[in-house]
Amino acid sequence: MTSSLKLKPARRFEFIDLGPQQESFERAVLAGLAQPHKSVPCRFLYDARGSALFDHICDLPEYYLTRTETQILRDNAAAIAGWIGPDACLAELGSGSSVKTRIVLHALDRPAAYVPIDISREHLRAAALNLAAEHRELDIVAICADYSEPFDLPALGRRRIAFFPGSTIGNLDEAEALALLRAWRTRLGPGGGMIIGADLHKDAAILEAAYDDSAGVTEAFIKNILVRINAELGADIDPAAFAYAARFNDAASRVEMHLRSKRAQTLRVAGRSIALDESERIHIENSRKFTLEGLRALAADAGFRVDRVCCDADALFSVQLWSAA
């Protein structure tokens, strides 16, 4: 996974903007809404407001994922640090506020560099600057980019480790997840590794509550994509004309999140008209749930070896350490 762009080693802090411009957002939205089964790519949920709303979601009582994964990382920090070793470059995919990263960084023996990668430009910049102030001994290269796209990692550290928490791998279908992991296996190079967090299959009631909280924060987060389309693409969408739904599809082992049109309506987006029937849905996001056996098979197919499997006592979530096979 390479490109013609070569990133120079950082002196201490560097911000590299490879983020998608408005043209790619417009193209993706129009392409998704033109399909018979309408959709908007979930990666565009994370503008500044969307990122702030997601941070709020992570603190909700129904949303067990963040606190469970955080506790697993705390309980296994020493083992994770020993597995990574000294002088490593930690690259985080979809870094957000880098809260979980601090647990790993504080445990590491002389880390060489931290490379947060996120699509939300200002959210990334603020979080990376905060970490730079806390870790003055550490090279930090923040990259505003879609981590599924090709770009080069900076030449820092003895070993490259990708940190992929939050069960973000579950937002991808099987083919997409495999393609992403294989690309990062190549990008990490010889001796590389991945720390990956994955949500495990469980009762539908627990899952649906986690993705449709009683305070309506997740609904606001999902509907924020409509607010962003209005602001950036000159649209006239009324978010109140859509109902939010999150349902667990047990056969596919995933929570499916949609916006349902409450009435027949015509949207104007970037100068185009898009007709919606009453009850027609716009698919926004899936969140797949895994078994431990399924994760082991996924790792092997992507070219990784599973070195360690960490779970909470209730088997809600798993953090795993994968080495490039």
Secondary structure, 3 states (H helix, E strand, C coil): CCCCCCCCCCCCEEEEECCCCHHHHHHHHHHHHCCCCCECCHHHHCCHHHHHHHHHHCCCCCCHHHHHHHHHHHHCHHHHHHHHCCCEEEEEECCCCCHHHHHHHHHCCCCCEEEEEECCHHHHHHHHHHHHHHCCCCEEEEEECCCCCCCCCCCCCCEEEEEECCCHHHHCCHHHHHHHHHHHHHHHCCCCEEEEEEEECCCHHHHHHHHCCCCCHHHHHHHHHHHHHHHHHCCCCCHHHEEEEEEEECCCCEEEEEEEECCCEEEEECCEEEEECCCCEEEEEEEECECHHHHHHHHHHHCEEEEEEEECCCCCEEEEEEEEC
